[in-house]
Structure formats: C-alpha cells, structure tokens
Amino acid sequence: MVVADMAAALAFYRRLGLVIPPGSDTAPHAEAELPGGLRLMWDSYATARAVDPDWTPPPAGTPRGLAFECDGPAGVDALYADLTAAGYRGEKPPWDAFWGQRYAVVQDPDGHGVDLFAPLPQQPGDGPEV
C-alpha cells in the first residue's frame, strides 16, 4: 500500500493489532508479517515515485480488500468505536450483514476502506439439522 504519511498509516494499522517493527514510522518502506508467511507492506509516496516517476495516488475510497476479524460481534462495535473516536473516518457503521457476520468499514488515513468483521452467533434453524 502506498501511503502519504507513514507514521499515520502505521498508527492506524497498529490499532488493528498488527505488529510493525519500531523505527518503521520514518522509513520509506515498512512491513508487517502476517500468519501463513504473508506480509503487508507500505511504501511512501516518494518510494512509489522512485519506482515509477509517473505514479499518482488512487482516488480515496478505492477498494483494497483488507479485512480484519474481530473478537466477536461486540469486538466489531468496540474497534469501530475506538477507531472513529481516534479520528479515523467511519465509512459504514456496524451492522448485521445478511451473510451472517457483524460488519463495519472504516477508512485508513489514505482513504483505503478496511473491513471489520466477526461471525454472528447461529440462530436456531440457521445451520444443518442434526
């Protein structure tokens, strides 16, 4: 992900629980290791332009497909409240989605939509009958 302000972006993702190495806030590139060997990486605008001098930032709200699983439906509500209270823009407040999850969307400092979700408890008749 290319970000305008590395420190602001990393502060947001740390609030989501990612472990990002100390000192990354002032670096032109940062990484967080995710389960399964995946990595989430951030580059500054300057780094993106060093690779491609014609690079321009995408419009705010451009879909990215990032989603963070929360600790239950109440965890979605709590994390959304924490992030919006900290000044991050809420895109969609928490709701019970028809596909069986508590869901919310908040934007990171660069306008990337980030989904927060957790499975809803099963109601009688929701699952296969035993």
PyMOL commands that set and color helices and strands:
alter all, ss='L'
color gray80, all
select helices_A, chain A and resi 6-15+24-26+35-37+45-51+72-85
alter helices_A, ss='H'
color red, helices_A
select strands_A, chain A and resi 2-3+29-33+39-44+66-69+90-96+101-107+113-119
alter strands_A, ss='S'
color yellow, strands_A
deselect
rebuild
show_as cartoon
